[in-house]
Amino acid sequence: MEKAKVYFTKKITSESLIKIYEALGKNLKGKVAVKLSTGEAGGHYYLNPNLIKDLVNKINGTIVECNTAYEGKRNTTDEHWKTIKDHGFMEIAKVDIMDEEGDMPIPIKNGFHLKEDFVGAHLKNYDSMLVLSHFKGHAMGGFGGALKNISIGIGSSEGKAWIHTAGKTKNPSELWNNLPEQDHFLESMADACEGVINYLGSENMLYINVANNLSVDCDCDSNPHAPEMADIGIFASTDPVALDQACYDAVINSTDPGKEALIERMNSRHGIHTVEAANQLGLGNREYEIINI
């Protein structure tokens, strides 16, 4: 299989975001969703609205999110809207909480554990999607990038519980009592990715990971640990597997001595297994070439 192309720039600016999007050489058509994390209240490492504003407007995108499955300031629609407003996203673009009016099932054809995924019902209103992710650590998944943003991120509140428990329950209140073995959770994230990518069509999706504010904790954490390593840059690809693999490798191969905490977080949770599983499902290629722009 030919290596996937992963574009990279060290510059983390509005201009470089647009430049790396254009380097992908493909325009997203129709009504465009921009999937990102709006960040838990109290946290401050989520993607800065001023950084992404010009790109979102360039593609006439609607920022999309779904409610969370844990106690916090985004687990109900009312609280989530308040957090979105407080974090400045409503000032830069249209925003849609996709499970505000419930969810819908989509099929998973070849999943390890899941036969269906439960996503925000408004997903049906979009023709294409830019998956715009903040690459960083994660307490449960090891790290979060494009694959987590597609799976957990597009899952409804109940869909998130479904993925986290490898299909044991859709009830968020029962999530923590039904956690499966770690690899089954990671494989379930890959399953959900297959469902979303097949639903939208791989030709209608593009992926950008911004590797800055590299905390060991996710944007879903209201009190994330301060980053210990320096920002790396922006990565982009038409292949989400290659993209997350490239970001993982960039941390591993960094000369920054502050990388050890993030490496420990990623590897202690076997985070790379999500990439391995998505590759096994045919969602992308772990072999890639970096193209500097």
SULHU-V713939 format. One record per residue. RES is the residue in one small letter. PHI is phi in whole degrees, -180 to 180 (999 if undefined). OMEGA is omega in degrees with one decimal (NA if undefined). Layout:
[[RES/PHI/OMEGA] [RES/PHI/OMEGA]]
//
This chain:
[[m/999/178.5] [e/-64/179.5] [k/-62/175.8] [a/-75/177.0] [k/-97/174.8] [v/-121/-179.2] [y/-88/-175.2] [f/-145/169.5] [t/-141/176.8] [k/-75/-176.2] [k/-77/178.3] [i/-111/-179.2] [t/-138/175.7] [s/-59/-178.0] [e/-66/-178.7] [s/-72/174.9] [l/-62/178.2] [i/-66/-178.2] [k/-63/-177.9] [i/-74/173.4] [y/-62/-179.5] [e/-65/179.4] [a/-64/179.4] [l/-67/172.5] [g/69/-178.2] [k/-145/178.2] [n/-94/174.5] [l/-78/-170.4] [k/-109/175.4] [g/67/177.8] [k/-82/-169.9] [v/-102/171.8] [a/-92/172.5] [v/-116/-176.7] [k/-89/175.6] [l/-145/174.9] [s/-95/177.9] [t/-83/172.5] [g/81/178.3] [e/-72/176.3] [a/-57/-176.3] [g/103/175.6] [g/-81/-177.5] [h/-150/-179.6] [y/-106/176.2] [y/-60/-177.3] [l/-60/-177.2] [n/-68/179.5] [p/-54/-179.9] [n/-69/176.5] [l/-71/-171.4] [i/-97/-171.7] [k/-53/-174.3] [d/-65/179.4] [l/-69/179.9] [v/-60/-180.0] [n/-71/178.9] [k/-59/-178.0] [i/-98/-179.5] [n/52/-174.6] [g/-88/171.5] [t/-110/175.9] [i/-68/-178.6] [v/-121/178.9] [e/-146/170.4] [c/-137/-179.4] [n/-68/-177.7] [t/-87/-179.0] [a/-112/-179.8] [y/-124/178.0] [e/-65/-180.0] [g/170/-177.3] [k/-106/176.2] [r/-138/-176.4] [n/-89/170.8] [t/-124/-177.2] [t/-60/-178.5] [d/-62/179.4] [e/-67/-179.1] [h/-66/177.2] [w/-60/178.8] [k/-63/179.8] [t/-65/178.2] [i/-59/179.5] [k/-67/-179.1] [d/-61/-178.6] [h/-86/170.2] [g/92/-176.0] [f/-75/-179.1] [m/-71/179.3] [e/-80/-172.8] [i/-109/-174.1] [a/-167/169.9] [k/-67/-180.0] [v/-131/-178.4] [d/-137/168.6] [i/-85/-165.6] [m/-69/177.4] [d/-105/176.6] [e/-60/178.4] [e/-111/176.8] [g/99/-178.2] [d/-125/176.7] [m/-145/177.6] [p/-84/169.4] [i/-128/-174.4] [p/-76/170.9] [i/-120/-170.2] [k/-81/-170.3] [n/-128/-172.8] [g/-66/174.4] [f/-69/-174.2] [h/-133/-173.0] [l/-106/175.2] [k/-102/176.9] [e/-152/178.4] [d/-121/179.7] [f/-117/-173.0] [v/-117/176.1] [g/-56/-173.9] [a/-61/-178.9] [h/-72/177.4] [l/-55/-178.5] [k/-65/-177.6] [n/-85/-174.1] [y/-114/-179.3] [d/-98/-176.9] [s/-154/-174.4] [m/-150/165.6] [l/-100/177.6] [v/-92/-172.8] [l/-108/-167.3] [s/-116/168.8] [h/-92/179.5] [f/-81/-177.0] [k/-166/177.2] [g/-78/178.3] [h/-155/-174.8] [a/-63/-176.9] [m/-106/-176.3] [g/-91/-177.6] [g/89/172.9] [f/-152/177.3] [g/-124/176.0] [g/-147/-176.4] [a/-64/-174.8] [l/-65/177.3] [k/-67/-179.4] [n/-66/177.3] [i/-72/-171.5] [s/-86/179.0] [i/-61/-174.3] [g/-64/-178.1] [i/-92/174.6] [g/-65/171.8] [s/-64/176.5] [s/-55/177.9] [e/-72/177.3] [g/-64/176.7] [k/-63/177.2] [a/-63/179.7] [w/-61/179.9] [i/-70/-177.2] [h/-60/-178.2] [t/-101/-179.6] [a/54/174.6] [g/87/179.2] [k/-83/-177.9] [t/-155/172.2] [k/-100/-175.3] [n/-86/-179.1] [p/-57/-179.1] [s/-70/179.1] [e/-103/-174.7] [l/-57/-170.4] [w/-70/177.5] [n/-93/-176.0] [n/-131/-179.6] [l/-70/179.7] [p/-86/172.1] [e/-63/-167.8] [q/-56/-176.9] [d/-64/178.4] [h/-68/174.2] [f/-64/-179.0] [l/-64/177.0] [e/-67/177.9] [s/-68/173.1] [m/-62/177.6] [a/-63/177.0] [d/-56/-178.7] [a/-63/176.3] [c/-60/178.9] [e/-60/179.6] [g/-60/-177.9] [v/-68/-177.8] [i/-64/177.5] [n/-68/-179.7] [y/-68/-178.4] [l/-82/-174.0] [g/93/-176.7] [s/-58/179.8] [e/-71/-177.5] [n/-108/-178.2] [m/-132/173.7] [l/-130/-170.2] [y/-136/174.1] [i/-132/174.0] [n/-114/174.6] [v/-101/-177.4] [a/-98/175.6] [n/-135/-178.6] [n/46/-168.2] [l/-81/175.1] [s/-69/172.3] [v/-75/-176.1] [d/-107/-177.6] [c/-80/173.7] [d/-67/176.3] [c/-79/-179.9] [d/-89/-178.7] [s/-78/179.4] [n/-142/-173.8] [p/-71/176.6] [h/-66/179.3] [a/-63/177.8] [p/-59/178.8] [e/-109/177.2] [m/-123/-176.4] [a/-75/175.2] [d/-59/179.9] [i/-104/-178.2] [g/152/-179.4] [i/-116/178.1] [f/-118/178.1] [a/-148/179.9] [s/-163/168.1] [t/-88/-175.3] [d/-122/-176.9] [p/-69/179.1] [v/-67/178.2] [a/-61/-177.8] [l/-63/179.5] [d/-66/176.9] [q/-62/-178.8] [a/-64/179.0] [c/-68/176.7] [y/-59/-179.5] [d/-63/-179.7] [a/-63/176.1] [v/-70/-178.4] [i/-58/-173.9] [n/-91/-180.0] [s/-64/174.8] [t/-91/-178.9] [d/-74/-179.6] [p/-65/179.2] [g/-77/-175.3] [k/-73/-168.5] [e/-61/-179.4] [a/-65/179.9] [l/-70/177.0] [i/-62/179.0] [e/-62/179.7] [r/-63/-178.5] [m/-64/-172.3] [n/-81/179.3] [s/-67/176.7] [r/-101/-178.7] [h/55/-173.6] [g/-55/-177.6] [i/-65/-178.2] [h/-66/174.4] [t/-62/177.5] [v/-65/178.5] [e/-59/-177.8] [a/-67/178.4] [a/-64/175.1] [n/-64/178.5] [q/-63/179.0] [l/-82/176.9] [g/81/-176.3] [l/-88/179.8] [g/170/-171.0] [n/-117/176.8] [r/-78/177.0] [e/-89/-174.5] [y/-148/169.4] [e/-123/178.4] [i/-89/176.1] [i/-115/-178.5] [n/-79/177.8] [i/-127/NA]]
//
